Amino acid sequence: MTETGMHWRASCAMNACLGGRRDEPLCSRAWRRGWQRFIDAMQIAWRDPVHCEDVHLRWLHAYAPPITGRTGPDAGY
């Protein structure tokens, strides 16, 4: 397994320990929830100004379940 793969799995495990989804990395959850202090810390740690956003977009594209049901102004609610 690559270093990236191990990091992804470890991040998912940490997210699950904190009550999040088991298949979502912690950085993705932080981005969705707007945890700015965590996001700032990861930007410094990874020297990447968009680390959490990138992780979230990769997770959303590759792993997130499809949106089901009706949404938008014609959703009936």
MODELLER restraints for C-alpha pairs under 7 A, 6 or more apart:
rsr = mdl.restraints
at = mdl.atoms
rsr.add(forms.Gaussian(group=physical.xy_distance, feature=features.Distance(at['CA:8:A'], at['CA:25:A']), mean=6.27, stdev=0.5))
rsr.add(forms.Gaussian(group=physical.xy_distance, feature=features.Distance(at['CA:11:A'], at['CA:25:A']), mean=4.71, stdev=0.5))
rsr.add(forms.Gaussian(group=physical.xy_distance, feature=features.Distance(at['CA:11:A'], at['CA:26:A']), mean=5.24, stdev=0.5))
rsr.add(forms.Gaussian(group=physical.xy_distance, feature=features.Distance(at['CA:12:A'], at['CA:22:A']), mean=5.62, stdev=0.5))
rsr.add(forms.Gaussian(group=physical.xy_distance, feature=features.Distance(at['CA:12:A'], at['CA:23:A']), mean=5.70, stdev=0.5))
rsr.add(forms.Gaussian(group=physical.xy_distance, feature=features.Distance(at['CA:12:A'], at['CA:24:A']), mean=5.23, stdev=0.5))
rsr.add(forms.Gaussian(group=physical.xy_distance, feature=features.Distance(at['CA:12:A'], at['CA:25:A']), mean=4.14, stdev=0.5))
rsr.add(forms.Gaussian(group=physical.xy_distance, feature=features.Distance(at['CA:12:A'], at['CA:26:A']), mean=6.00, stdev=0.5))
rsr.add(forms.Gaussian(group=physical.xy_distance, feature=features.Distance(at['CA:13:A'], at['CA:22:A']), mean=6.37, stdev=0.5))
rsr.add(forms.Gaussian(group=physical.xy_distance, feature=features.Distance(at['CA:14:A'], at['CA:26:A']), mean=6.50, stdev=0.5))
rsr.add(forms.Gaussian(group=physical.xy_distance, feature=features.Distance(at['CA:15:A'], at['CA:21:A']), mean=6.59, stdev=0.5))
rsr.add(forms.Gaussian(group=physical.xy_distance, feature=features.Distance(at['CA:15:A'], at['CA:22:A']), mean=6.71, stdev=0.5))
rsr.add(forms.Gaussian(group=physical.xy_distance, feature=features.Distance(at['CA:15:A'], at['CA:24:A']), mean=6.95, stdev=0.5))
rsr.add(forms.Gaussian(group=physical.xy_distance, feature=features.Distance(at['CA:15:A'], at['CA:25:A']), mean=6.13, stdev=0.5))
rsr.add(forms.Gaussian(group=physical.xy_distance, feature=features.Distance(at['CA:15:A'], at['CA:26:A']), mean=4.66, stdev=0.5))
rsr.add(forms.Gaussian(group=physical.xy_distance, feature=features.Distance(at['CA:16:A'], at['CA:22:A']), mean=4.79, stdev=0.5))
rsr.add(forms.Gaussian(group=physical.xy_distance, feature=features.Distance(at['CA:24:A'], at['CA:59:A']), mean=6.76, stdev=0.5))
rsr.add(forms.Gaussian(group=physical.xy_distance, feature=features.Distance(at['CA:27:A'], at['CA:52:A']), mean=4.85, stdev=0.5))
rsr.add(forms.Gaussian(group=physical.xy_distance, feature=features.Distance(at['CA:27:A'], at['CA:55:A']), mean=6.40, stdev=0.5))
rsr.add(forms.Gaussian(group=physical.xy_distance, feature=features.Distance(at['CA:27:A'], at['CA:56:A']), mean=6.82, stdev=0.5))
rsr.add(forms.Gaussian(group=physical.xy_distance, feature=features.Distance(at['CA:28:A'], at['CA:52:A']), mean=5.82, stdev=0.5))
rsr.add(forms.Gaussian(group=physical.xy_distance, feature=features.Distance(at['CA:28:A'], at['CA:53:A']), mean=6.88, stdev=0.5))
rsr.add(forms.Gaussian(group=physical.xy_distance, feature=features.Distance(at['CA:28:A'], at['CA:55:A']), mean=5.60, stdev=0.5))
rsr.add(forms.Gaussian(group=physical.xy_distance, feature=features.Distance(at['CA:28:A'], at['CA:56:A']), mean=3.95, stdev=0.5))
rsr.add(forms.Gaussian(group=physical.xy_distance, feature=features.Distance(at['CA:30:A'], at['CA:38:A']), mean=6.83, stdev=0.5))
rsr.add(forms.Gaussian(group=physical.xy_distance, feature=features.Distance(at['CA:30:A'], at['CA:39:A']), mean=6.68, stdev=0.5))
rsr.add(forms.Gaussian(group=physical.xy_distance, feature=features.Distance(at['CA:31:A'], at['CA:39:A']), mean=6.92, stdev=0.5))
rsr.add(forms.Gaussian(group=physical.xy_distance, feature=features.Distance(at['CA:31:A'], at['CA:52:A']), mean=5.74, stdev=0.5))
rsr.add(forms.Gaussian(group=physical.xy_distance, feature=features.Distance(at['CA:31:A'], at['CA:53:A']), mean=6.02, stdev=0.5))
rsr.add(forms.Gaussian(group=physical.xy_distance, feature=features.Distance(at['CA:31:A'], at['CA:56:A']), mean=6.68, stdev=0.5))
rsr.add(forms.Gaussian(group=physical.xy_distance, feature=features.Distance(at['CA:39:A'], at['CA:52:A']), mean=6.27, stdev=0.5))
rsr.add(forms.Gaussian(group=physical.xy_distance, feature=features.Distance(at['CA:42:A'], at['CA:51:A']), mean=6.84, stdev=0.5))
rsr.add(forms.Gaussian(group=physical.xy_distance, feature=features.Distance(at['CA:43:A'], at['CA:49:A']), mean=5.02, stdev=0.5))
rsr.add(forms.Gaussian(group=physical.xy_distance, feature=features.Distance(at['CA:43:A'], at['CA:50:A']), mean=6.78, stdev=0.5))
rsr.add(forms.Gaussian(group=physical.xy_distance, feature=features.Distance(at['CA:43:A'], at['CA:51:A']), mean=6.04, stdev=0.5))
